[in-house]
């Protein structure tokens, strides 16, 4: 419950900061939709790539939880590494130019968080410490989804 509130607070604070920074080229103001998240308007291929990356992160979280449930830290570590900085290095530079700076910073922080979590597992940290790290990491996911939505160029 505390982390959900933190994610919402981060999301609201991010939205306020973005209001002061102004929109990037991928940002489009919402129309009459009740969804007031900032719209990131991308070409279909760019949107598909970002959605695939988010699904990979969700697969990583699932693999981490499964590894922890089975008391198998190597499985959990491997799952965390799938979404670490090594994966972030593949990001399209053109896409990076379109996205708001705060979005990019949150994304990089999340990729680094997966690596940090994997490092904790490799070092044999306690399950409680790993779960605290996972909770912090998924707070980034919540914050991002509170602030942004992906749309295609029409």
N, C-alpha and C positions, 0 to 999 in steps of 0.2 A: 504494500500500500504506500509506504514511504517513497519507494523508488518511482512509482507511477506518478505521484505528486511532483517529484523531482523532474521527471520527464516532461510533464505538462508545464512546469515553471520554466524549464529550459526552452521549451517550444514557444511559449508566450514571449519570453525575453528575446529569443531569436527573431520572432516576428516583429517585435518592436524595433530591434536593431536594424532589421532589413528595411523597415519603413523609413528609417533615417538614411540608409545607404542608397536607397533607390533600386529600381529593378535592373537586372542584367538583360542581355538580349534573349535569354531563354525564358524570361519571366513575363507572364501576361496577367493582367489584373482579372480577377474573376468577374463574371457577368452577374446574372441574377441568381446564380446558384446559391443554395444554402451552405455549400461547402466553401468556407472562407480561407482555406489553406492557400498558400502561394502556389500558383500554377507554374510548373516548369514545362514549357512547350518545346517539344523536340521532334525531330524527324522520326518516322516510324522505326528505322534501324537503330537510332540512338536510344529511343525509349525501350525498345526490345532488349538492347544490351544492358541498360540499367536495371530493368526488371529481372533479367537473368542473374545479374550480380546480387540483387536482393534475395532472389530464391536461393542462390548459393550460400549466402549468409544464413538464411533460415535452415538450410540443410546442415550447415556447420553447427548451429545451435542445437539442432536435433541430435547430431552425432555426438556432441559434447555431453548432452544429457544422457544419451544411451550409454556412452562410455562410462560416465560417472555411476549410472545405475548398475552397471555390470562390474563396477570396481576395476575398470580397465583403462588406466590413465593413458597408455599409448594410443588407444583408439580415440579417446577424447582429444588428445594432443593433435593427432593427425587431422581430425575434424576441424579443430581451431585453426590450424595452419592453412587449410583450404581457403580461408577468407582473410589471411594476413596481408602484410604489405607486399609480399611477392605477387599476389593477385592484383593489388592496386597499381603496380608498375605497368600493367597492361592497358591502363586507361587511355582512351583516345584523347590526344592533346586538343583537338578541335572541340570535342565535347566539353573539356575542362574550361575552354574560353566562354562557353555559353552559360555555365552554371554559376549561381551566386557564390561568392567567396565563403560565406558561412556554411553553405551546403558542402562545399569541398573540404573545409576544415573539419566538419563533423564526420564526413566520410573517411578522411585520413585518420582521424582519432579512432574511429571504429575499427579500421583495418589494423592499426597499431594495437588496439585493445585485444583483438584476436591473437596477435603474436604474443602479447604480454601474458594472456591466459595460457597459451601453449607453453610458454617458458615456465610458468608456475607449475604446470603439469609435469613437465620434464624434470623440474627440480624436486618433484614429489611433495608439493604443498598439500595441505590438508583439504579434504573435500569441502569443508566449510569455507576456507579461504577461496577456493576455486569457485564455489557458488556465489560468494560475494563479488568476485570479479565478473562472473557471468551476469549477475544482476545489474552491475554497473554498465556492462557492455550493452545489454538489451535496453537499458535506459536510453542509450544513443538512438537505437532503432525507433523507440517510442517517440522521442523528441523529433526525429526527422519526419516520421509519418504524421505527427501533429502539425508540423510547419508546412510541409510540401505535399504536392500531388503531381504526378506525371501525366501530361497530356500530349497528344500528337498534334503536329501542325495540320491544319485542315485546309 
